Amino acid sequence: MKNYKLVLSESKIIISGLSLLLKENNIIPIVKSGTIPGYNLTLDMDELYVKNLDLKKAKTHIESYQEQIKKRN
């Protein structure tokens, strides 16, 4: 994916929450799912990509989100 960078590979739940947070902050991510369409197979991991132009802005939100997750564990 040209002009996008992989910023996180994590469980579907983590990626879903982070994706929502980024969208709320006007950063539109792309999520690639580990789910195989048409089957009940899943790799339980998704990948989240962000436009290169949004990386600096997204990094702050990503780091904050990861810190919140660590605090809950």
C-alpha positions as CSV (number, residue, x, y, z in Angstrom):
1,M,0.0,0.0,0.0
2,K,1.7,3.0,-1.3
3,N,1.8,6.1,1.0
4,Y,0.8,4.1,4.0
5,K,2.8,2.7,6.9
6,L,2.0,-0.3,9.2
7,V,1.9,1.2,12.7
8,L,0.5,-1.7,14.7
9,S,-0.2,-5.4,14.4
10,E,-2.4,-6.5,17.3
11,S,-5.6,-8.3,18.3
12,K,-8.9,-7.3,16.6
13,I,-10.2,-5.6,19.8
14,I,-7.1,-3.4,20.2
15,I,-7.0,-2.4,16.6
16,S,-10.8,-1.7,16.6
17,G,-10.5,0.7,19.5
18,L,-7.4,2.4,18.1
19,S,-9.0,2.8,14.7
20,L,-12.0,4.5,16.3
21,L,-9.8,6.8,18.3
22,L,-7.9,7.8,15.2
23,K,-11.1,8.4,13.2
24,E,-12.3,10.7,16.0
25,N,-9.2,12.7,15.6
26,N,-9.5,13.0,11.8
27,I,-7.0,10.3,10.9
28,I,-8.4,7.7,8.6
29,P,-6.6,4.4,9.1
30,I,-6.8,1.3,6.9
31,V,-7.3,-2.0,8.8
32,K,-6.3,-5.3,7.2
33,S,-8.0,-8.2,8.9
34,G,-6.6,-11.6,9.7
35,T,-10.1,-13.1,9.0
36,I,-10.4,-15.1,5.8
37,P,-13.6,-14.2,4.0
38,G,-16.1,-17.0,3.6
39,Y,-14.6,-19.1,6.3
40,N,-14.7,-19.1,10.1
41,L,-10.9,-19.0,10.2
42,T,-9.2,-16.1,11.8
43,L,-5.6,-15.3,12.7
44,D,-6.8,-13.1,15.6
45,M,-4.5,-10.3,14.4
46,D,-5.3,-7.2,12.4
47,E,-2.9,-4.7,11.0
48,L,-3.5,-0.9,11.2
49,Y,-2.0,1.4,8.5
50,V,-1.8,5.1,8.6
51,K,-1.0,7.6,5.7
52,N,2.6,8.7,5.8
53,L,1.4,12.3,6.0
54,D,-0.6,11.5,9.2
55,L,2.2,9.5,11.0
56,K,3.4,12.2,13.3
57,K,-0.1,13.1,14.4
58,A,-1.2,9.5,14.8
59,K,1.9,8.5,16.8
60,T,0.8,10.6,19.7
61,H,-2.6,8.9,19.8
62,I,-1.2,5.4,19.3
63,E,1.3,5.9,22.2
64,S,-1.4,7.2,24.5
65,Y,-3.7,4.4,23.6
66,Q,-1.0,1.8,24.3
67,E,-0.3,3.3,27.7
68,Q,-4.0,3.1,28.6
69,I,-4.0,-0.6,27.7
70,K,-0.9,-1.3,29.8
71,K,-2.4,0.4,32.8
72,R,-5.5,-1.9,32.6
73,N,-3.4,-5.0,32.6
